[in-house]
Amino acid sequence: MSALQVGDVVAQRTVHLTRESLVRYAGASGDFNPIHYRDDVAARVGLPGVLAHGMLTMGLAVETIVPWLGDAGRILEYGVRFTRPVVVDGEGGADVEVTATVAVIDGDTARIDLTVTSAGTTVLGKAQVRVRL
């Protein structure tokens, strides 16, 4: 990481979510809100479809940089703004694409900006991770 420069892409990945992924996450997190697994409930409350849990999206986004870091304990801060939901189709699921780019280097820390999209739309805004180099 010694040759790290602002603008470097340090990690990228695409995660495919299915309805099964959402049910498994619900079990792990305890968030059984039916908007995460029932089309009828999502439609009734005016949503475009069943939505991935926000914290699931947030977690899979930051996990993208862990192999590059080598140790999740080097993450010092992480924050996002939820801008759009990830709609998970019952048949095809949804892909979430994450790109991690070095935005600022400040001594022994760096700010990594995460670009997180699904279906061509940004789903997490101002997704920033401060890491210890």
C-alpha positions as CSV (number, residue, x, y, z in Angstrom):
1,M,0.0,0.0,0.0
2,S,3.0,2.3,0.1
3,A,2.5,3.4,-3.5
4,L,-1.2,4.3,-2.9
5,Q,-2.4,7.4,-4.7
6,V,-5.6,9.4,-4.8
7,G,-7.8,8.0,-7.5
8,D,-6.6,4.4,-7.2
9,V,-9.4,1.8,-7.4
10,V,-8.5,-0.6,-4.6
11,A,-11.4,-3.0,-4.8
12,Q,-14.4,-3.9,-6.9
13,R,-17.1,-6.5,-6.8
14,T,-20.6,-7.4,-7.7
15,V,-22.9,-9.1,-5.2
16,H,-26.0,-10.9,-6.4
17,L,-28.8,-10.8,-4.0
18,T,-31.8,-13.1,-4.1
19,R,-35.0,-13.3,-2.0
20,E,-33.2,-16.2,-0.2
21,S,-30.4,-13.8,0.7
22,L,-32.9,-11.4,2.2
23,V,-34.6,-14.1,4.3
24,R,-31.2,-15.3,5.5
25,Y,-30.2,-11.8,6.5
26,A,-33.5,-11.3,8.2
27,G,-32.8,-14.4,10.3
28,A,-29.3,-13.2,11.2
29,S,-30.3,-9.6,12.0
30,G,-33.8,-10.1,13.5
31,D,-35.3,-7.6,11.0
32,F,-38.4,-9.5,9.8
33,N,-40.2,-6.5,8.3
34,P,-42.3,-8.0,5.5
35,I,-41.2,-5.4,3.0
36,H,-38.0,-7.5,2.7
37,Y,-39.8,-10.6,1.5
38,R,-43.4,-10.1,0.6
39,D,-44.4,-8.4,-2.7
40,D,-48.0,-7.7,-1.5
41,V,-46.8,-5.8,1.6
42,A,-44.2,-3.8,-0.3
43,A,-46.8,-2.8,-2.9
44,R,-49.4,-1.9,-0.2
45,V,-47.0,0.6,1.3
46,G,-46.1,2.1,-2.1
47,L,-42.7,0.5,-2.6
48,P,-41.4,-0.5,-6.1
49,G,-40.9,-4.1,-4.9
50,V,-39.3,-6.1,-2.1
51,L,-36.3,-4.2,-0.8
52,A,-32.9,-5.4,0.5
53,H,-32.3,-4.4,4.1
54,G,-30.4,-1.1,4.2
55,M,-27.9,-2.5,6.7
56,L,-27.3,-5.5,4.4
57,T,-26.4,-3.2,1.5
58,M,-24.2,-1.1,3.8
59,G,-22.4,-4.2,5.1
60,L,-21.7,-5.8,1.8
61,A,-20.4,-2.5,0.4
62,V,-17.8,-2.0,3.2
63,E,-16.9,-5.7,3.2
64,T,-15.6,-5.2,-0.4
65,I,-12.4,-3.5,0.9
66,V,-11.6,-6.1,3.6
67,P,-9.5,-8.3,1.3
68,W,-7.5,-5.3,0.2
69,L,-7.0,-4.1,3.8
70,G,-6.2,-7.6,5.0
71,D,-7.8,-6.9,8.4
72,A,-11.3,-5.4,9.1
73,G,-9.8,-3.9,12.3
74,R,-8.1,-1.3,10.1
75,I,-11.5,0.3,9.4
76,L,-11.7,3.4,11.7
77,E,-15.0,5.0,10.5
78,Y,-17.7,4.2,8.0
79,G,-20.8,6.2,7.1
80,V,-23.3,6.3,4.3
81,R,-26.4,8.1,3.2
82,F,-29.2,5.8,1.9
83,T,-30.3,7.3,-1.4
84,R,-32.3,4.6,-3.2
85,P,-33.4,1.1,-2.2
86,V,-32.2,-2.1,-3.7
87,V,-35.2,-3.7,-5.3
88,V,-34.8,-7.5,-5.3
89,D,-36.9,-9.2,-8.0
90,G,-38.5,-12.5,-7.0
91,E,-37.1,-14.2,-10.2
92,G,-33.9,-12.5,-11.1
93,G,-32.8,-11.0,-7.8
94,A,-30.6,-7.9,-7.9
95,D,-26.9,-7.1,-8.5
96,V,-25.2,-4.6,-6.2
97,E,-22.0,-3.2,-7.7
98,V,-19.3,-1.7,-5.5
99,T,-16.2,0.2,-6.5
100,A,-13.7,1.4,-3.8
101,T,-11.6,4.4,-4.7
102,V,-8.9,6.2,-2.7
103,A,-10.2,9.8,-2.2
104,V,-7.8,11.2,0.5
105,I,-4.5,10.1,1.9
106,D,-3.6,11.8,5.3
107,G,-0.5,10.4,6.9
108,D,-1.2,6.9,8.1
109,T,-4.9,7.0,7.2
110,A,-6.9,7.2,4.0
111,R,-10.5,7.9,3.0
112,I,-11.9,5.4,0.6
113,D,-15.1,6.3,-1.3
114,L,-17.4,3.6,-2.2
115,T,-19.6,3.8,-5.3
116,V,-22.5,1.5,-4.7
117,T,-25.1,1.0,-7.5
118,S,-27.9,-1.4,-8.4
119,A,-29.7,-1.4,-11.7
120,G,-27.6,1.6,-12.8
121,T,-28.7,3.7,-9.9
122,T,-26.7,4.9,-6.9
123,V,-28.1,3.3,-3.8
124,L,-25.7,4.6,-1.2
125,G,-24.6,8.2,-1.3
126,K,-21.5,9.6,0.5
127,A,-20.3,6.1,1.3
128,Q,-17.0,6.8,2.9
129,V,-14.6,4.6,4.9
130,R,-11.6,5.9,6.9
131,V,-8.9,3.3,7.2
132,R,-5.6,2.9,8.9
133,L,-2.9,2.2,6.3
